[in-house]
Amino acid sequence: MGHFVIVGILVIVMAILTYMGLDLAGVATQMHPVEASLQSLSIDWLWHWQIVAISFLFSLIVVPMAYSMIVFRRRKGDTSDGEHFEGNTTLEIVWTVIPLFAVLVLAYMGSYSLGETRRVDPNAITIKVKAQQFSWTFEYPEYGIVSNELHLPVDQQVVLKMESSDVIHSFWVPEFRVKQDVVPGRVTEYRITPILVGNYKVRCAELCGASHAYMENGVIVDTKSDYDAWITEQQAAALANQTPEGKGQALTVKNGCIGCHSVDGSKMTGPTWFGLAGSTVELADGTTVVADDAYLSESILNSKAKEVAGFSPTVMPPYSLTPEEIANIIAYIKTLK
């Protein structure tokens, strides 16, 4: 019995030291981003108790093994056989029942955390999210707003209805903890309740192509008053942008064009639109062409018709646009000088 008491005490001490070591190394809590959503609280709570369980189970294995190797080792000169054991029914029952109980407890904790993460608020705000290589677009159907930034009101649940126009993407804001795949041909839901005002970023957590690492957009959690002010500002801007140029800019945001084409001359996976209209463009076959309306229209409808040097082979997805929409996009491109 004395050995059991000693081992029990050592297991408890070792478990505490292991947890403290993991916490000091940042594994337990310190490596996590801030908790910026209501869902992150239950997820981090579950993670904490998993670390506790891991520390205990590690100690429960290592301590008896090390203790036995030291205390019950064969002494020098001892050539006798070890003591014969037939078994211990009580011990076998104990080490079956206790792990079973522990598994049931952890299963309950996991289901509780999952339930808290997916809890539905009937008053949740609905925002449509479109993922495409290599950007995110956010539409607020209630207000007629389309943006390349995701604005969320603090302490208000939001449900994101997410679609992909090309390949599988994954919506992930580390500070929110929750991650959800965005799959072509399906609408996936992502529920989140922000609790901390601040600026964050949504990242694609599923390898989706050459510029996967740059597929990130701003996520801004506003106070209720700031959120309402932003909505009002965007609605006013939408009304003011009823010109062809304004409509064209909205289309480029909605269709994710800015994920590949810069508007300030910076290098991206597609040719920049800055100063493009009217310029001479060098093509992949060595010839040149003037970027007039006909060339721009043709390139929008069929990007492989005249591939730009340095950007072949083209990977732009096909778009279904009306002649008016194409004209509006061209009008917007002409303003980028």
N, C-alpha and C positions, 0 to 999 in steps of 0.2 A: 504493500500500500504506500510505503514511503516513496518509492520510485514514481508512482502515479502522481503524488502530490508535487514532487519536485518538477516533473515534466509539465504538469498543468501550470505551475507558476512560471516556468520558463517559456511556455507557449504564449501566455498572456503578455509577458514582458517583451518577447520577440515580436508579437503582433503589434504592440504599441510602438516599438522602435521602427518596425517596417513601415507602418503608416506615417510616422513622423518623418522618416526618410523620404518616402514618396511625396509627402506634402512639401518638404523642404526642396526637393528636386522639381517641384511644380506640377507633378503628375496629378495630384489630388485636386487642386483648385487653381494654383497660380498661373498655369499655362493657358487657362481658358480666357477667351475674350470676356468683356463685361456682359452681364446679364441684361439684355436690352428688350426682352419680351417676357410676357407672362409664362409662356411655354418653357422658356429656358430655366425657370425656377424649378419646375418638377423634373426636368431632364438632369440638371446639375445635382438635385437631391438624390436621384437614383444613382448617378455616377459616384457620389460620395459614399453611399452605402455599398456599392460594388467594390470600391477601393478598400473599405473596411473588411468586407468578406474575403477579398483577395489576400489582404495582409494576414488575416487569421488562418486561412487555409494554407498559405505558404508556411507559416510558423508551425501549424499542426503537422505538416509533413517533415519539414527540415529538423525541428527540435527533437522529436522522438528518434529520428534516424541518427542524428549526431550523438544524442545521449546514449543510445544503444551501442554505437561504435566505440564510444569511450568507456562506458561503465561495464558493459558486458563483453568486452573484447577478450579473446583467449590470452591468458597469461603465458609468459615465457615458461616453457617446460611442461605445460599442461597438454597432455595427449589424450585425455579422456573424451568420451562422447558427450554431446550436449544432452540436456534433459529432454525426455520424450513427452510431447504434448498430444493429447487426443482431440483438443478443441475446447472452445468456451462458448456455449450457446448464449449465455447472457450478453457477452461482448458482441457476438455477431448480431443479435437483435438490436442492441444499442447503436452499433455503427450502420445499421440499415434504417432504423426509425429516425434518428437525428438528421442524417443527410436528406431523407425524404421530406421531413418537416422543413428543413432549410430551403430546399428547392421550391416547396409550396409557398413559403414566405416570399422568396425572391420573385416567384411568378406573380404573386399578388401585387408586389411593389411595382413590377414592370407593367402590369395591366393598369394599375392606378395611374402611373405616369403617362402611359399612352392615352388613357381616357382624358386626363387633364390637358394633354397636348392637342387632342382632337375635339375638345368640347365645343359645341356649336352655340354661337350667340345669334339669336334670330334677328338682331339689329345690326349684324355685321355689314360693313361697306363692301360692295363688290367692285373689283377692278380687274379688267382683262389684261393679260400679259401675253405678248407674242415674242417668242424666241426665234432668232435666225442667226446664221453665221454672219457676223459675230457681234451681235448686240441684242439689247432688250428694248421692247417698246411697251408702254403702259397707257391703257385707255380707260378713261373714267366715263362709262356710258351714261351715267345719270346727269353729267354736266357737259357732255360733248367735247371732252378734252383728250388730246393725245400728247404724251410727253415721253422724253427719253430719260427722265428722272422719276423715281417712285417716291411720291410724297404720301406720308401716312400720319393720321392724327394719333397723338399719344392716348393711351388708355381706352382705345376703341378697337374692337376686333375687326380685322379685314380679311376677306376671303378673295384670294387671287384665282381667277379662272385662266389657266395657262395652256397655251397651244404652241406647237413648233411648226415652222413652215418648211423645215428641211430634215435635220437629223435629231437624234436624242440629245437634249441638253439637261442640265440639272440646276434648279434655282436654289442658291445657298447664300444666306447672310450669316456669317459665323456668329455674330452677336445674338442672333435669334435662335441659333442651334438647329432648328428644323430644316430639313433638306427634302426637296421633292423633284423627281424627274419630270421633264417636259417631253412628251412623246408625240411624234407626228401622227395625225389622224385621231388623236384623243384630246379630251379636255381634262386636265388634272387639277385638283384643288389643293390650295395651300392656305391654311388658316393661321393667322398670327395676331397677337395683341401686343403692340409695342408699349413699353412702360418707361423708356428712357429717351428723352429728347436728345437728338444728336444727328450727326452725319455718318452714314455707313456705306457699304458697297455690296451689291449683289454680284456674286461670282458664279460662273458656270463650273459645276463640279463634275462634269462628264466630258471626257475628251471628245471634241466635236470638230476638229480640223486644225489647219495650220496656225490660225490666230486664236486658238482656244484660250491661251493665257491672258489675252487682252479683252476678253468678253466680260466686261464689268461696267456697271452703271451705278450712278449715285442713288442711295436710299436715304431720304431725309425724313426723320420723325419730328413733326412739328407739334407745338402746342395747339390746342383747338382754335384759338384766335388766329394764329399764324397759318394754320391749314386753311381756314375759311378765307383768309386774305389771299392766299396763293390760288385757291379755286377761283375767286373773283377776278384776280389778275389774269389768270389763264383764259377765263371766259371772255374777258374784254379783249385780250390779244387775239383770240380766235375770231371774234367779230371784226377786229381791225384787219385781219389777214384774209379777207375775202377776195383780195386781188389775185390774179393768176400766180404771181410770185409767192404770195402767202399760202395759197392752196398747194402749190408745188412743194414748198418747204414742208408742209404738214404731211404730204404724201411720202416724202423721203424719210421722214421720221417713222411714219406708220409702217412702211415696207422694209425698214431696217437698212436703207441704203447707206446711212452714215456709219454703219458698222464696218464698211469696207472702203468708202470714199470719203476722204477728208474735205473740209470746206475752207481750210486755212493753209493749204500747201504742204502739210505734214505727210510723211510717207505712211501708207497703210497697205492692205492687201490688194486694193484696187487703185486705179489712177485717181489722182486728186481732181476735184472739180474746180479748185481755185484757179481762175484765169484760163479755164479750159475753152469756154465759148469763143469762137473766132480764131483760136490758136492753131498752129500747125502741129499735127500729132504724128509721131513716128510709129509705124506699124511693125508687127513682128516679122512680116515678110520683107522688110527693108524699104518699103515705099512710105510715102507720107500722104496725109489727107488733112483738109481744113475742117475743123470742128464746127461745121455749120449746123443748121436745124436738121437737115436730112441725115447727117452723120450721127448726131446725138439721138435722134429718134430711132434710127436703125440699131444703134448700140444698146439702147434701152430694151428694145424688143428682141434682139438677137445679139448677145454680147460676143459671140464667136464670129460674126460676120467680118469684122475688121478688128483683130486683136492687137492691142497696144504692145509695143516692144517692152519687154521686161515683165509683162503680166500675162504671159502665155504659158500653159493653157488656162483659159478663163474658167472660173468656177462660179460665176454669178448665176443664181437660180432664175428660172424663167418667171416673168410676171405677166399677169393679165390686166392690161391697162387700156382704158378708152383713149381715143385720139385727143380728147380734151385734157385728160390727166397727163398724157405725155407732153402736150403743149405747156401745161402748167409747170411740170418739172423742168422743162427746157427754159422756161421763163425765169425760174428760180436759179438755175445754173448760170444764166447770163448776169445775174446780180453779183456773183462771187468773183470780184476783181480786186 
